[in-house]
Amino acid sequence: MEVDRSSAVRLVQFLVGLFFRRVEVAGTENVPESGGGILIAWHPNGLVDPALIISGFPRRVVFGARHGLFAWPLVGRLMRALGTVPIFRATDMKDASDGARRAANRKSLDAMAQAVCDGGFAALFPEGVSHDDPFLQELKTGAARLYYRAEQLCSDGVPPVIIPVGLHYDDKTMFRSDVLVEFHAPLELTRELLAPIPEGDDDALRARSSELTQALEPVLKVVTHATESWEINHLMNRVRGLVRAERAKRAGVSLRAPDMAERTLGMARVWKAYEERRKTDPGAVDALLERVDAYDAALREMDLADDDLDKPTRIDSKWLPILLGVQAAVVFLVFPPVLLLGVLINATPFLLIRFIARSASKQYKDTATIKLIASLVLFPLTWFIFALLVGLGQIELHDAFGGIPRAPWRAGITTFLVGAFGGALALVYIELVKRTWASIQIRAKRRWGATIIDQLSAERSALYDLIEEMRQGLDLPGDVLSDGRVGTRPFALDSDDMP
């Protein structure tokens, strides 16, 4: 059975919403309402990256993907329904001649360029490969070649826009984590890069494509907040967290957990300040990071976050037993059949998917993709099997006990729905229990580890003063609000970052 594109997009949106707890989309106002364009993004999470862009982009978009993916069951059919164009890589076509591969890629390039000329968008990952590094891989010239080919094919003479896309994951392989998809303003290219290339002038095309690719690299580094190592990336996020928590304390407010948009904007501020101060005072920056590293290690040893240092120590609040009692009553008196059956039905596929993801993932970046694909198959299959077994069992009961009505379809459909909705309910409840238990643990640690907490609070305050002193005079993305949050001014590319 063929799947139309709108149905395929809805399926992708459903899967993305199922895997992630919260998908934040920012910058859609930067997308022109008409005209064609090209999306460029880094590629840290396999097939999940294009799925997020497809589900969040407000206009029609086609992707280029390596042709081997089209042979995957279900995935290949879904990609064809979405209008995905195959890209033929030399590493995947060792038996084919270079001439045949180049001819196939020219055909694919023309198909994507024509989609742009028809007023749509085409998306490419210029790195050409998905990876697990916190920095960009070497960019290929495919996105630049697509740009100039679209410029040649479009009869209206209007060049396509290029929109950088930021993909920011809380934990890219963790089920029910958060993610931000950020569409930035179209790039303003220089006059030299905008100049058209005569069709057939391959030398000029190669040279210009190389120049445009070099111009795209610093832009992608900025929008992805690329860092040289995961250690530095972690410390930058620790700086972001401690600054936010200390600002809130000094403002006398209690902050909610930041959403991904604020976290990304805060990371942009910290990373830009780090890069700028590394140029002017590297010794002071290194000394600061050593103290941040020690502070981070102490927090992790106690399993605390920055803002946990400010939470009250009382764990005998009169409201806590009441809230826990209400929660227990709802769960154990209202939800037991659905909740317990949901857990029973979904436990096997859940554990099987975890095993498959660990066994089949050649690299960490493949984990989320495998989980998504396996979930798409195994969960509905399990619900169907349980529904079938219950339906057949209902027939057996009817035959054995004449007083029981014969209703296998009703029993089967009910079981299928219990499997689907009971599993979702179990997820919500597990998250609620985790948050409640974490809150109790934090208060207990603060009560019985008061000396250590006070020391960490003092160190956080001292680090904050050092950071504020070092950032003076820097124009950083975003604005600091009165309660310590970062927001109001969207993260935009600075002129120094533009090609």
Disulfide bonds with the S-S distance in Angstrom:
Cys117-Cys154 2.22
